[in-house]
Amino acid sequence: MNWRYKRFGFLFLYFFIITNLFSETNSNHFQTCFQSNCISFDLPSNWYLTERRSNGTTTKFDHFKTFPLKEESGREIIPALVVLFKQSENKLPLNPIIFHAESRRFSMVTNIRKAVTLQKIPNVENGFKFLGIFGSFKDKEDTILQHYITATDEEFGFTIIITCYESVYPKIEKDIQLFLDSLSLEKRMKPWKFQSVDEQILKSKELESSALVRLKTKKAEEIGMALEELSDSCELGSVTSCEMFTTLMNLGR
């Protein structure tokens, strides 16, 4: 059997341990980082991470969903929230207005309902870290609502997209407001620094190996640290660590 699948089989042995760990912490606070920056926010427990991907150098994204929500007709709808990190192609500082406009290709909004500004910059008149819009677009007979929000910090740009059918949006409106009220962009305290790509790959492998050793202990503290190591390894470009981290985060759901 492929070693990759063996590791997944091994992880599922700790189903109940992970479930207990999460039930004890029950944290609704999320932080996702890439190189020199972190975005943090709060979401209710009905939202969960379904996918995390990073190429280790220029892009990373997190994809969150809720459990299915039922329309009056009985049809099930699953709202989604995506956080995307993108480094400037020429590694020069990004203009927040230009980045916001150019990133609109990720949004399908055709009818803008209101503008959004978040996280006021101290001592800067009309300065905000996040710029956004809230609007809608049509998909056949359905109206779909979407929040489209961007921010920049030097050579990094950040895009956030929240998508939901209008028919069930009232069920998550408070969730979205909680997210928007808590959304924050901050500098990372200790960003990664590597002399070469090989050094970065080596570090990613070391973190993944350490995480697997910690998981074998079956101790809650070690499992918590293993999750952090898998998250870091994923950020540095390990596809396997990304998959293991996401799997572990969703055990018991």
N, C-alpha and C positions, 0 to 999 in steps of 0.2 A: 504494500500500500504506500502511496506517495506520502512523504514525511509531512507535507503541508496538511493533508487530511488527517493524519495521525494526531497532529497537534490540536485540530479542531475536536476530534474525538476525546482527547485528553481534557480539553477545556469543559466539555459538557459534563464531565464527571463531577464538576464542582458547581452544578446547577443550584443546589440548595444553599451552598455557601454564599454564592453571589447574590441570590435572592434575599437571604437574611441580611447581608451587608447593605444592600440598597434600601431594605425596609427600615434599617436602623438610621441611615443617614437621611433618606427622604428629602434630599436637597433639590430645590427648584432653580438653583443658581448655576448658570453655565458660563464658562470662559473658554474661548477658542483663540489660540495664538498662532502667529506665523512670523518667524524671524524676529523683527524688532517691535511688533505690535500685537496687542490683544484686544479683542472685543468681548465684553461681558454683558450679560442680560439675565433676566428671570423669565421663566415660563412655568405654568402649572404642570402638575405631574402627568396630565393626560397627553403632553407633548413629549416626544422621545426622538433621540438621534437614530436615523435609519441608515445613514451612510456618511463616511468621512473619507476624503481622498486628498492626497498631496503629491506633487511631483518633486518636493523637497527643495525646489529652487525658485519658481516663479508663481505657482498657483496652489491654492488649497480651497476646498469647500466642505461645508457641513450641511447636511440635509435633514431637517426635522419634519415629523408628521404628527398628527393626532390619531386617535382611534377613529374608526368610521363614524360619521354623523349621518343620521337618517333624515331625509326630507319627508314631507307629509305623504308623498307618494310611496315611500318605503325605500326609495333609491338611496344607496349609501355613498357619501361624499367624504373624501379625505383631504383636508386642508394641508398645505405644505409651506415650510419656511426654509429658505436657503441663504447661507452666508458664504460669500465668495471673496477670497483674497487674490489680488492680482498685482504683480510687480510691473512697474513701467518697463516697456520693451527696451528703451534706451537708458534705463536706470537713472533718469533725471526726475526732479521733483514734478509731481502732477498738479495741474491746475484744477481745483475742485469743481468749478463750473464746467470746464471742458470735459473732464472725466465723467461728470454726471450726464452730460449730453451724449457723449460717445457710448456710454454704457447702456443707453436706452434700448439698444438692440436686444438686451436680455429681457426687456419688458414688452408686453403685448398691449399695454393700456392705450386705448384710443379716445376715451372720454375721461378727462382729468376732472375730478370732483373737488380736490383741494390740495394745496401745497403743504409740505411738512418740513419743519426745522427742529432739530433735536440737539441736546447737549450744548448749551451756551458756552462760548469761549470767554473766559473772564477778561475784563478790560478791553474788549474788542466790540465796537459798535456794530450791531446787526451781524455778529459773527457766530456761526454755529458749526459744529463738527460734522453734523449729518444734514444732508439736503435730500428731500424726497417729495414724492407725489402719491396720492391715493386716487385711484380711478377704476375704470372698468373696461371690459371688452366683451364682445359677443362670441360664443361658440355654438353655432347653429341656433337653437332656441334658448339657450342658457345665457345668463349674464354672469360673468366672472369678475370678482373684485380682486384688486391687486395693490399692495403697497410696494413701492419701488424706492429704495433709499440708498444713497451712496455717501462715502466719506473718503478723504485722502489724508495721508500723512507722509510728507516727503515723496519718496518714489513708490509708495504703496497706495493702492486704491482698494476700496471695500464696497461690495454691492450686496444688498439685502433685498430679497424678494419674498413676499408673503402672498400666497394665492389661495382663494377660496370661492366657491360658488355662492352667489348672493343669497340663495335659498336657505343656506345654513349659517351664513355669516353671523347673525345675531347670537348664535350659540358659542362663538369664539371671540366675540367683540371685546369682552373683558380681558381675555387672554392676550389679545393683541395690544390692548392699552397697557397692560402690565409690562409686556415686552418693550414697548416704545418708551415708557416712563423710566425703565431701568437701563436702557441701552447706553453703553459707554465705550468709548475708544481710548485706550491708554498705551503709553510706552511700556514695553516689557522691561522688567527690572534687570534680567540677565539674559540678553539675546545670545543665540548661538553664534560662535565664531570659529570658523574652520579655515585651515590653510589650503585645503584642496578638496575636490569632490570625493576622492578616495577616503580622506579622513572623515568626512561626513557619513559616508556609507558604513565605515567601520564603527562609528559611534552608534548609528542606527541599529546595526547588528548586535552590538554589545547591550543596548537597552532592551532589545527583544529577548535576547538570551537570559538577561537578568530577570525580566518579567516572568519568563517560563519557570525559572528556578523558584521565584517567590510564590507562584501559584501552587507549586507542589507542597508548600508548607501547610496549606489549608487554613492559614490564619487570616483573620479579617484585615488586620493592619497590613500584612504583606500583600494581600490581594489588592487593597487600595493603592499601595505603592506600585504594584504591577500594572494597574490601569494607567497610572501616570506615565510609567515608562513606555507602555505601548502607545499611548497618545503622542509622546515625544518622538518615538521611533517612526510612527506614522507621519508626523510632521516633517521628518527628515527624509521621507521618501519611500519607506517600506510599505509596499502594498499589503503584505501579509499581516503586518502589525495593525494597519488600518482595519482590515477585515476582522482580526481577533478582537480589537478594541470595540468595534461596533457590535460584534456578536455578544461579548460579555456585558456590554451596557444594556442589551435587550433580553438577556436571560430572565425568565420568569414572567415576561409580558404575555 
